[in-house]
Amino acid sequence: MKIAVSVPDELFERADELAGRLGVSRSQVYARALEEYLASHDDENDPVTAKLNELAAQFEPALTPAAARQLVDSGQWEW
């Protein structure tokens, strides 16, 4: 999919240089960067959420990770 985004000139130049060093297109640099950014903000990769999920599985096997997160967010489950 093609998209148009605006980035500061310095960031564009750094991405362009990186693409040249890696021998890939700028599109590949931006796609990889976006993938890494999204992965770093995925609750599955969050160590706190992972620990809460582990604890929830020990105490309430029927409690899903999403349900456990709702309990914490609502203040109904303190840890």
MODELLER restraints for C-alpha pairs under 7 A, 6 or more apart:
rsr = mdl.restraints
at = mdl.atoms
rsr.add(forms.Gaussian(group=physical.xy_distance, feature=features.Distance(at['CA:15:A'], at['CA:26:A']), mean=6.77, stdev=0.5))
rsr.add(forms.Gaussian(group=physical.xy_distance, feature=features.Distance(at['CA:15:A'], at['CA:29:A']), mean=6.83, stdev=0.5))
rsr.add(forms.Gaussian(group=physical.xy_distance, feature=features.Distance(at['CA:16:A'], at['CA:26:A']), mean=6.03, stdev=0.5))
rsr.add(forms.Gaussian(group=physical.xy_distance, feature=features.Distance(at['CA:19:A'], at['CA:25:A']), mean=5.67, stdev=0.5))
rsr.add(forms.Gaussian(group=physical.xy_distance, feature=features.Distance(at['CA:19:A'], at['CA:26:A']), mean=5.51, stdev=0.5))
rsr.add(forms.Gaussian(group=physical.xy_distance, feature=features.Distance(at['CA:19:A'], at['CA:29:A']), mean=6.15, stdev=0.5))
rsr.add(forms.Gaussian(group=physical.xy_distance, feature=features.Distance(at['CA:43:A'], at['CA:49:A']), mean=6.39, stdev=0.5))
rsr.add(forms.Gaussian(group=physical.xy_distance, feature=features.Distance(at['CA:44:A'], at['CA:50:A']), mean=6.58, stdev=0.5))
rsr.add(forms.Gaussian(group=physical.xy_distance, feature=features.Distance(at['CA:53:A'], at['CA:65:A']), mean=5.31, stdev=0.5))
rsr.add(forms.Gaussian(group=physical.xy_distance, feature=features.Distance(at['CA:53:A'], at['CA:68:A']), mean=6.93, stdev=0.5))
rsr.add(forms.Gaussian(group=physical.xy_distance, feature=features.Distance(at['CA:56:A'], at['CA:63:A']), mean=6.50, stdev=0.5))
rsr.add(forms.Gaussian(group=physical.xy_distance, feature=features.Distance(at['CA:56:A'], at['CA:68:A']), mean=6.48, stdev=0.5))
rsr.add(forms.Gaussian(group=physical.xy_distance, feature=features.Distance(at['CA:57:A'], at['CA:63:A']), mean=6.85, stdev=0.5))
rsr.add(forms.Gaussian(group=physical.xy_distance, feature=features.Distance(at['CA:71:A'], at['CA:77:A']), mean=5.32, stdev=0.5))
rsr.add(forms.Gaussian(group=physical.xy_distance, feature=features.Distance(at['CA:72:A'], at['CA:78:A']), mean=6.59, stdev=0.5))
